């Protein structure tokens, strides 16, 4: 049976599933610059993400100022320490993990929510957090495109959003969502790094799929991470 113009070949489908399977949250980078043409394609991918009510709430800030990068790293370090304390018995284990590449990656970007989001009601009247979900879709698009390009990307969420917003002179109502470390890597992790380090493991499928109702005996996540 011939395929129509809107379908994808078996090889194209396999490539999509491969990039999903091999996407990694990268923390180890080389200083090699990223081709500007690749960066442009990554931004294109992000900007073609779905968004609730077509509001396109994502905004990206590319960090090129060295002093600003260092100030951002200081914010991350402060929150890393606070997070470690909050983890109690896992504090030392957490502090041994490399959780970011803010000073190492060739490119540093911030993904943020735009200001004035209250004007957008379509799809958000009962679920206002869908603006955040839309930004997450944009980041995921960029992440998958980066992996297909052979470029590493790490999502850093360990920072005080109000302090970062101040560093970046964001207007009232705008909110940083992620610090994105982007750059070349020596190799991609064969498995998610936190899985390799014994921090956690991927849940089995029967833990995440229910039918018709939330079952009364559904297992909850037993440990705090």
N, C-alpha and C positions, 0 to 999 in steps of 0.2 A: 504494500500500500504506500503510495507516495505521500510525503509530508507537505503540508501547506506552508505558506511563507511565514506564518506566525509560530511555527513549531521549531524546536531545536534538535540538532542531531544527537545521536547517542554520545559522541565524543564531547560535544558542547555541554550536555547534561552532566557528564562525568566530571568535567572541569569545574562546574559549579559546586558539586558535592565535594570534590577534592579540596577546593579552596576553603569551604566551610570547615572541613575536618582538620585542615592543617593551619588554620588561623591560630595565632598565639598572641598572648599578652606579653610583649617583649620588654625586657629590662636591661639587656646587654646590647650595646651598640658600638659601632666603629665611628670614627670622626669623618668618614668619607662623605662629601656633600651629595645631596640628592638632586638629581636632574630637575631643573625647574619645570620641564614638560611633564614629568611624572607628578610633581606637586599639583600642577594644574589639573591633571586627570583625577587625582585623588579628591580635589575640591569639587570637581564636576560630579564625581560619584556621590559625595556627601549631599550636594545640593539637589540631586535627583532622588532623594529619599522620599518616602510617603510622609505626609503630615496631616494631622487632623484639621478638617476644614480648609485644607490647602493654605494654612497660615504660615508655613515655612519659618518657624520660630528660631532656627539656628543662626548663630553668628559666630564667626571664627576670627581669632586674633593670632597673627603670626608674630612670635617673639624673636626679635633680632638684636635687641639691646642686651649686652652681656651682663651689665649690672642688674637689669630687671630679671634676667634668668636666675642669677644668684639669689636675689631677694625671694623669688618664687620657691627656689630650692630650700631656703630657710623656713618658709611657711610649711613646706612638706615635711621637713625634719621635725619641726615642732609638733605637728599633728601625728607623725609617726611615733614619737615618744608618748604622746597622750593616748594613742590607740593601744600601744603596748601595755601601758598601765591598766587600761580598761579591760584587757584580756585576762587579767589575773594570772592564773597558773600557766598560761601560754605566753606570757610576756617575753621570756628569754628566747623561746622558740621563734616568736615573731621578729624579734630584733635581729636574729641571724639571717632572716630573709632579705633578699634584695627586692625592694618593692617599687623602684622607679629608676629612670635613666635621665632625669631632668638635666643634669650637667653633662651627660655623655652623648645624647642623641644629636645628630646634625641639625635637626629641625625641632622646634618646640612651638606648639600651637595650643590655644585654649578654645574649647567649644563652649558656647554660652547660650543662654536663653535671652531673647531680645526683651526690651522694655515694652510697655504698653500692651501686654498680653491680655489684659482684662477686656479689651475691645472685642476679642475673638470669642464668640459664644458657641459657634457651630461645633458640635462634638465635645464641648467642654463644660456645658451647663451643669451636668451632674458629675463629670469626671475632669476637673480642671487640670489634673496632673498629666493629661494627654499631651500637653505642650512638651513636657519633659520626655514622654515616650517618643515624641516626634524627633527630638534632638538625638535620643539614643539610636533611633533608626538611621539618622544621618551619620553618626559615628560608626555604626556597624557597616554601613555602605563603604565608608572610607577605609575601614579596617580590612574588609574583604578585598577591596581594590588594591590596597597596599600589599596584601599577601600575594595576590596575583602578579603584582609588579616585582615581587621579590624584595619588598621593603618591609622592615619591621615597624610595628606600631604598639605602643604601650599606653593604656588608659590609666591615668593617675587620678584617684579621687580622694587622696589623703591630703586635705588642706582645709583651712577655714574659708568658706566661700565669701564671707563679708570682707575679710582682709585681702583676699585675692582681688575681689571686685574693686577695692580701694586702690590697690597697686596698679590696676589696669584702667583706672579712671572711668569705670562703667557708670552709666546713668542710673538713677534710682529706678528700681524695678527690674533691671537686667541682673542676670545671675550666672556665674560660671558653673559649668557642669563637669568639665573634665579638662585636665592638662594632658595633652597628647604628645608623647615622645615619638618622633618619627625619624627613621634613618636606616642605613645599611646595618646588617648584622653578619657576624661570622657564620652563623648557622641558626636555623629555627629550632626551637626546642622540639624534640621528638614527641613529647607529651606536654600538656599544660604544666608549667613550672611548679605551681602549688601542689599539683598531683605528684610530680616527681619528688618534691621535697617532703611529701607525707603530710601536708597541711589539710588536704581534703581529697575527695574522690568523686567522680561523676556518679550521680544517682542512677540506679537501674530504671528502665523505662516504666516498669509497673509502679514505681513510686510517684510518677509525674502525670500519669494518664488515668482519669476516672471516667465512668460512664453514667450519664444522667444525673447523678447526685454525688455529693462529696461523701465518701463512705465513712461510717462511724468509727471504723477501725483503722483509718488512714494513719500511717506512721508520720510523725513530725520529725524535724531535724533534731537529734538529741543533744548535740553539743553546740556551745557558743563559739563563733569564729571571730 
